[in-house]
Amino acid sequence: MRARLTPLLTPLRLPKLPRLAWAALAGSALVHGWLVWPGLPRTHPTQPSRAVSVAVLAPPQLPQQPVALPEPAEPLAPQATPGRSPRDSSRPPQPAVEAPTAALPTPLLRLAGPAAWQYRLRQGGQDGEAVLDWRPEADGRYTLRLTRRVGERTLPAWESLGRTGSTGLAPERFALQRGGQDRQAINFDTDERRVSFSASPAHLDLPEGTQDRLSWWLQLAALVQAAPAPGGRWRVWVAGLRGELREWVFETVDAAPDDAGTLHVRRVPLGERDPGVELWLDPARGYWPVRLRQGDPETRGYEIVLNAVNS
């Protein structure tokens, strides 16, 4: 029995390795034991993973080089196939498309400088006075205000606020005022292209160049100044306080002795009960209205005649 155990007690003969290899092997064994053995301390306890936000930069875009495209080839005339009419084809004929015509340039409208225009007023068979105060500002905004008085009675004032530009006036708000307070108003939303009214639930589309019941005086003068041809016609969209929006068309009237060198224009009737609108525009004053009549001034209409101008 002892003889059989002797080979088992013989010392294990290890292969001869360099000292550096033995050192590496011992270090690897120690690290393995530290990771596996549960009793060994760990200097860094395990932490739950956290998400990290990383900013990803887009690659820089290289400038694109222009590419010369070949000129389009001339279209070939259709060839007739033997045994088939030239009209026969597997592809239906395409409708002819007309080339779009170039849009006419919008005339540059010029507006008069700031001034207070004083008028003699005749309204309802009574005499009075009216003042049209026109104040364009350097920042492109404007204020236009009409005040009226008949005898000792002050009539409601009209006020138009908005902007000026190459196409004339662009109203943003028109108000009828009593006692310095807005009683009725029209609001022009130029961004949404809508017009609304305080006295009506209507919300209407806003045509380009729409004016209020006061700003159209100056807009018409600017339109006529841009194209003062005799026999001309000028169109202006006008919004009313009660929710109406109509296109007014003006045409010239044959000169009369009392026109005194002014251009006499008249609005085309809007209907059977249209009271009518007439203006006398002075070319020497940029076609500013020196006389304006709406309806019959002896009944429910009014008429103003220029008396003086104060800058």
Secondary structure, 3 states (H helix, E strand, C coil): CHHHHHHHHCCCCCCCCCHHHHHHHHHHHHHHHHHHCCCCCCCCCCCCCCCCCCCCCCCCCCCCCCCCCCCCCCCCCCCCCCCCCCCCCCCCCCCCCCCCCCCCCCCCCCCCCCEEEEEEEEECCEEEEEEEEEEECCCCEEEEEEEEEECCEEEEEEEEEEEEECCEEEEEEEEEEECCEEEEEEEEECCCCEEEECCEEEEEECCCCCECCCCHHHHHHHHHHHCCCCCCEEEEEEECCCCCEEEEEEEECCCCHHHCCCEEEEECCCCCCCCCEEEEEEHHHCCEEEEEEECCCCCCCEEEEEEEEEC
